Amino acid sequence: MPTIAIISQKGGAGKTTLALHLAAAAEDAGHTALVIDLDPQATASQWAAWRKDAPPVVIDSAPPRLAAKIGQATAQGANFIVIDTPPHADSAASAAVEAADLVLIPCRPSAFDLAAVQTTASLVKMRGKPAFVIFTAGSPTAPRMYDEAAQVVQGYGLESCPHIIPDRAAFRHAAAEGKTAMEIEPNGKAAEEVRQLYKWACEHVNMQTSKKRRTAA
């Protein structure tokens, strides 16, 4: 069961946006995706409520129940799970890393945000889990800034993801409508950046990018 944990000890890095869009991309590709919301603020769950019954499904969980929730979801047919975590929560981050096949660490390309990566870097190294820093919420047109940020990440012993999810209006507009960037601007840059990231993530969890859904006889 491919399980991806989205972890950052600093708020405002776009964890929930990343989690929801990865799961939505998996749904678009024919998989049955699930977001497990470990954040007591329940932002992902609120987004799901705005969508009513539209996928991806979002469920909440306390950290000690995470493994059981993943087991239940697998038995019910989920085949792509994304875990959204709160900032400043060691127990939730530890549980998510323990359950994950791949850890993504969203980070703004700024000094304060990069400094906060060290805590998560120590956690994933301790668990021996594959992990990448993904730059989020920065300018879409500042390649030098991202190159310098990647060098800082290397200094922590982590790799940075070759894809970035920069700040784009499509993400804000989509969230306000309980939708995804792929739904409101399917041919936009934000949608394409999410799709590229999703494909990259699938490679790292040994999962086919797309899957044909079964249709009723």
GITA-V510437 format. One record per residue. N is the residue number from 1. PHI is phi in radians with two decimals (none if undefined). Layout:
BEGIN
N_PHI, N_PHI
END
This chain:
BEGIN
1_none, 2_-1.05, 3_-2.25, 4_-2.02, 5_-1.79, 6_-1.85, 7_-2.31, 8_-2.70, 9_-1.44, 10_-1.99, 11_-1.30, 12_1.39, 13_-1.57, 14_1.51, 15_-1.02, 16_-1.16, 17_-1.02, 18_-1.12, 19_-1.07, 20_-1.17, 21_-1.27, 22_-1.11, 23_-1.12, 24_-1.14, 25_-1.12, 26_-1.12, 27_-1.08, 28_-1.04, 29_-1.52, 30_1.76, 31_-1.49, 32_-1.79, 33_-1.80, 34_-2.47, 35_-1.85, 36_-1.80, 37_-1.68, 38_-1.63, 39_-1.46, 40_-1.04, 41_-1.25, 42_0.97, 43_-1.12, 44_-1.10, 45_-1.14, 46_-1.11, 47_-1.03, 48_-1.11, 49_-1.12, 50_-1.12, 51_-1.49, 52_1.02, 53_-1.74, 54_-1.24, 55_-1.27, 56_-1.40, 57_-1.24, 58_-2.15, 59_-2.18, 60_-1.74, 61_-2.80, 62_-1.44, 63_-0.89, 64_-1.15, 65_-1.69, 66_-1.04, 67_-1.05, 68_-1.15, 69_-1.13, 70_-1.13, 71_-1.07, 72_-1.11, 73_-1.12, 74_-1.10, 75_-1.10, 76_-1.63, 77_1.87, 78_-1.18, 79_-2.27, 80_-2.70, 81_-2.08, 82_-2.13, 83_-1.84, 84_-1.72, 85_-2.14, 86_-1.46, 87_-1.33, 88_0.97, 89_-2.41, 90_-1.13, 91_-1.17, 92_-1.17, 93_-1.10, 94_-1.11, 95_-1.12, 96_-1.18, 97_-1.08, 98_-1.03, 99_-1.50, 100_-1.52, 101_-1.57, 102_-2.61, 103_-1.95, 104_-1.93, 105_-1.99, 106_-1.19, 107_-2.69, 108_-1.19, 109_-1.39, 110_-2.26, 111_-1.06, 112_-1.14, 113_-1.20, 114_-1.12, 115_-1.09, 116_-1.25, 117_-1.15, 118_-1.02, 119_-1.11, 120_-1.21, 121_-1.02, 122_-1.11, 123_-1.15, 124_-1.24, 125_-1.16, 126_-1.08, 127_-1.57, 128_1.18, 129_-1.70, 130_-1.13, 131_-2.58, 132_-2.39, 133_-1.49, 134_-2.03, 135_-1.38, 136_-2.33, 137_1.03, 138_-1.78, 139_-1.16, 140_-1.35, 141_-2.28, 142_-2.50, 143_-1.04, 144_-1.12, 145_-1.06, 146_-1.23, 147_-1.10, 148_-1.18, 149_-1.13, 150_-1.12, 151_-1.16, 152_-1.12, 153_-1.07, 154_-1.04, 155_-1.12, 156_-1.57, 157_1.44, 158_-2.09, 159_-1.72, 160_-1.77, 161_-1.16, 162_-1.23, 163_-1.90, 164_-2.13, 165_-2.08, 166_-1.31, 167_-1.19, 168_-2.42, 169_-1.05, 170_-1.02, 171_-1.18, 172_-1.18, 173_-1.13, 174_-1.13, 175_-1.08, 176_-1.13, 177_-1.80, 178_1.17, 179_-2.25, 180_-1.97, 181_-1.09, 182_-1.19, 183_-1.44, 184_-1.57, 185_-2.47, 186_-1.06, 187_-1.81, 188_-1.41, 189_-1.17, 190_-1.06, 191_-1.07, 192_-1.15, 193_-1.13, 194_-1.14, 195_-1.09, 196_-1.14, 197_-1.12, 198_-1.05, 199_-1.05, 200_-1.07, 201_-1.10, 202_-1.05, 203_-1.06, 204_-1.42, 205_-2.03, 206_0.90, 207_-2.22, 208_-1.09, 209_-1.10, 210_-2.15, 211_-2.60, 212_-1.38, 213_-1.35, 214_-1.28, 215_-1.90, 216_-1.15, 217_-1.22
END
